[in-house]
Amino acid sequence: MTIRMRTVHTADLTPADLRAARELLDAAFGGDLTDQDWEHGLGGVHALLADDTGLLLAHGSVVMRRVRYRGRWLRVGYVEGVGVRPDARRKGYGGLVMAELERIVDHAYDVGLLGASDDGARLYTVRGWRLWGGKISALGPDGIVHLPEEEDSTYVRPALGGPLDLGADLLFDWRDGDVL
């Protein structure tokens, strides 16, 4: 079987591409992907891995966000919607998607960040992503909101901004639904 990676902005995805990606992620997350989760992965660059018949095997996207770190706002390549079809797991497809997303992060953003489930964390840690150790908050409509539930699942990949102090505080931009 031949596999092919496509890297494409949301604006250039067809309705069929978007439908296939959403269906893949619904299956990959066992039906737990909300509409807001899906929307969080739109508006950026998607990595789509398909077989020679065009069947989508894996997906991930990176979208731009902002985070305040040590008094300055950084451009974040925030990784979203990484998933592999349940019947195509354990073949390295998630790693191929991550390699493409990491290439984008490394060359276009100050830092890469993502929120990982317990099941997904190993994929990221074996690739060098590090668990953030500092306080995590978001700038909400009513001010700063501490997000302690995110402090054991937020992973970082330094990029153009250079090395980071993993114990420093992070203040994320706000978005509806799950902030991170």
C-alpha positions in Angstrom: 0.0 0.0 0.0 1.2 3.5 -0.9 0.5 6.3 1.5 0.5 10.0 0.7 0.8 13.1 2.9 -1.0 16.2 2.0 -0.4 19.5 3.8 -3.1 22.0 3.1 -4.7 25.1 4.7 -8.3 24.8 5.9 -9.3 27.3 3.1 -8.1 24.8 0.5 -9.9 21.7 1.8 -12.9 20.6 -0.1 -16.2 19.8 1.7 -15.4 16.1 1.1 -12.0 16.6 2.7 -13.5 18.3 5.7 -16.2 15.6 6.1 -13.6 12.8 5.8 -11.4 14.5 8.5 -14.3 15.0 10.8 -15.5 11.4 10.4 -11.9 10.1 11.0 -11.6 12.2 14.2 -15.1 11.1 15.4 -14.0 7.5 15.1 -10.5 8.1 16.5 -12.0 9.8 19.6 -14.8 7.3 20.1 -17.5 9.9 19.4 -16.1 12.3 22.1 -15.1 15.0 19.7 -17.4 18.0 20.1 -18.3 20.6 17.5 -16.1 23.1 19.4 -13.2 20.6 19.4 -13.5 20.3 15.7 -13.7 24.1 15.2 -10.5 24.6 17.2 -8.6 22.6 14.6 -9.8 24.8 11.7 -8.2 27.9 10.2 -4.7 26.5 10.1 -2.7 23.9 8.3 -3.8 20.3 8.1 -1.6 17.2 7.6 -3.7 14.5 5.9 -2.3 11.0 5.4 -4.2 8.8 2.9 -3.7 5.5 1.3 -3.6 4.9 -2.5 -7.4 4.7 -2.7 -7.8 8.1 -1.1 -8.9 6.7 2.3 -7.9 9.1 5.0 -5.8 7.2 7.6 -4.6 10.0 9.9 -5.1 13.7 10.4 -3.7 16.6 12.5 -3.7 20.4 12.2 -1.7 23.3 13.6 -3.5 26.6 14.2 -2.0 29.9 15.4 -2.7 31.0 19.0 -1.0 33.5 21.3 0.4 32.8 24.8 2.1 35.3 27.2 5.3 33.9 28.5 7.5 36.0 30.8 5.9 39.3 29.8 5.9 38.8 26.0 3.3 37.3 23.7 4.5 34.4 21.6 3.1 33.0 18.3 2.0 29.5 19.1 1.6 26.7 16.7 -1.1 24.8 18.6 -1.5 21.2 17.5 -5.1 20.0 17.3 -7.1 17.1 16.0 -4.4 14.4 15.8 -6.0 11.1 15.2 -5.6 7.8 13.4 -8.4 5.6 12.1 -8.9 2.8 14.7 -8.3 0.1 12.1 -5.0 1.8 11.0 -3.3 2.3 14.4 0.2 1.1 15.5 1.6 1.6 12.0 3.4 4.8 12.6 0.8 7.0 10.9 0.4 9.3 13.9 4.2 9.9 13.9 4.1 10.8 10.2 1.4 13.3 10.8 3.3 14.8 13.8 6.5 15.0 11.9 4.8 17.2 9.3 3.1 19.3 12.0 6.4 19.7 13.8 8.1 20.9 10.6 5.5 23.6 10.3 5.8 24.6 14.0 9.6 24.6 13.9 9.7 27.0 10.9 6.7 29.3 11.5 6.1 29.7 15.2 7.9 30.7 18.4 6.7 27.6 20.2 4.6 24.5 19.7 2.0 23.6 22.3 -0.7 21.0 22.6 -3.1 19.4 25.1 -2.7 15.6 25.3 -5.0 12.9 26.6 -3.5 10.3 28.8 -3.7 7.9 25.9 -2.1 10.3 23.4 0.7 11.6 25.6 3.2 8.9 24.7 3.1 9.8 21.0 4.3 13.3 21.9 6.8 12.5 24.6 8.7 10.0 22.5 9.0 12.8 19.9 10.6 15.2 22.4 7.5 17.2 23.5 7.9 18.1 27.2 5.2 18.5 29.8 4.7 22.1 30.9 5.4 22.4 34.6 4.2 26.0 35.3 0.9 27.6 36.1 -1.5 27.8 33.1 -4.2 30.4 32.8 -6.2 32.1 30.0 -7.2 35.6 29.4 -11.0 35.3 29.5 -13.8 37.8 28.9 -13.8 38.7 32.6 -10.1 38.6 33.2 -7.5 35.9 33.9 -8.8 32.4 34.6 -6.5 29.8 36.2 -6.8 26.4 34.4 -5.3 23.9 36.9 -6.9 21.0 35.0 -4.6 21.8 32.0 -1.4 21.7 34.1 -0.9 18.0 33.7 -1.7 17.7 30.0 -0.1 20.6 28.2 3.0 19.8 26.2 5.6 22.1 24.6 8.0 22.1 21.7 10.4 25.0 21.6 10.7 26.5 18.1 11.9 29.9 16.7 11.5 31.5 20.2 14.3 29.3 21.6 14.4 27.4 24.8 11.8 28.0 27.4 11.6 27.7 31.2 9.1 24.9 31.7 8.3 26.1 35.2 7.2 29.6 34.1 3.5 30.7 33.9 1.6 30.7 30.6 -1.3 32.9 29.8 -3.3 31.7 26.8 -5.6 33.6 24.6 -9.3 32.8 25.1 -11.5 30.6 22.9 -14.9 29.2 23.4 -15.3 25.6 24.7 -12.2 24.0 26.1 -9.7 26.8 26.2 -6.8 24.5 25.6 
